[in-house]
Amino acid sequence: MEEDISLKQAISKAWKGFSRTIPMILGTLLLVSLASFIPKSFYLTIFQGTFLDPLIGAIIGSISAGNPITSYIFGGEMIKNGVGLMAVTAFIVSWVTVGTIQLPAESMILGKKFALIRNLLSFISAIIIGALTAILIKII
Amino acid sequence: MKIKISKIFKQTKIKMKIKNISKAWYFVLIMLIIYSALYFLNPNLFNKSINFFTNIIIKIIPIFILIFFLMIIMNFFVTTKTITKHFKDKKIKAWFFAIISGIISTGPIYMWYPLLKNAQEKGVSHGLISCFLYNRAIKIFLIPIMIFYFGIKYILILSVLMIIMSIIQGITINKFLGEKQK
């Protein structure tokens, strides 16, 4: 188990984590820079402004993997391109709470039933949070 | 013979170096190849994309410096040792601790699985474990970049909703699976 660490170790651990993130951020930003010139109509073919948008957002977020920063960058671009806040929030929340990629490991270590129920509930809650966030941001 | 051994040694060393390269760099490499192709096929789009990329990098650099410092602080004060110490507290205190420890925990998720398995075996409820995992989605050190993209009001609302949802999810999981490991 991890013992108390010195400041030097904390800096080195932070640097290790941070340096692992750098290529992911660079790649994502390069992709987003290209995607920023994709016409709005492309996004609007996927997200058509219907009640299905949060569901679609949550599905895309659930099957995506990677650092949460990537989901924020994509989410920000989606909003700029006219995708609704409900769908974008469902996308971000499912990205960070549903672990489709980690599901086999989670099932093996913490139990299949636990992993399945937890991920299913996380998927549903991503849609609910998406809806509530969009409503509350208008009210408050 | 000596030359052969040194050749094998050199090749192994190169292979090991390639293995150590993070897979994410391949993603960067693919993007660079796409950009190179774009330079010849559509120079206008290439220039626009590079300008966009440079602008966004300039805006983001100070945020990343802040994130780095927040990561150092987190790593210094929060270790798996400090978290396990409180995981077995009673009732409301335990839920509160699962939320806080989930939010401030760092590192990849697989690093936490053995600890959670251990906690599960020692009688920590499924709900508390799920609550901890859910709150790992709220990353304090990433808040600056979220504010940059979505604004502080959005982050506050989203964080509060996620904390509430983590408790609801925990209670639901306890209802489905029972509070203790069977």
Interface residues (C-beta under 8 A of the other chain):
Chain A: M1 E2 E3 D4 I5 L7 Q9 A10 I11 K13 A14 W15 G17 F18 R20 P23 M24 I25 L26 G27 L29 L30 L31 V32 S33 L34 S36 F37 P68 I69 Y72 I73 G75 G76 I79 L85 T89 V93 V96 T97 G99 Q102 A105 E106 I109 L110 G111 K113 F114 I117 R118 L121 S122 S125 I128 I129 L132 T133 L136 I137 I140
Chain B: S22 A24 W25 F27 V28 I30 M31 L32 I34 Y35 L38 L45 K48 S49 I50 F52 F53 I56 I57 I60 F64 I67 F68 M71 I72 I73 M74 N75 F76 T79 T80 K81 T82 T84 T106 G107 I109 Y110 Y113 P114 L115 L116 K117 Q120 H126 I129 S130 L133 Y134 A137 K139 L142 I145 M146 Y149 F150 K153 Y154 I157 L158 L161 M162 M165 I168 Q169 T172 I173 F176 L177
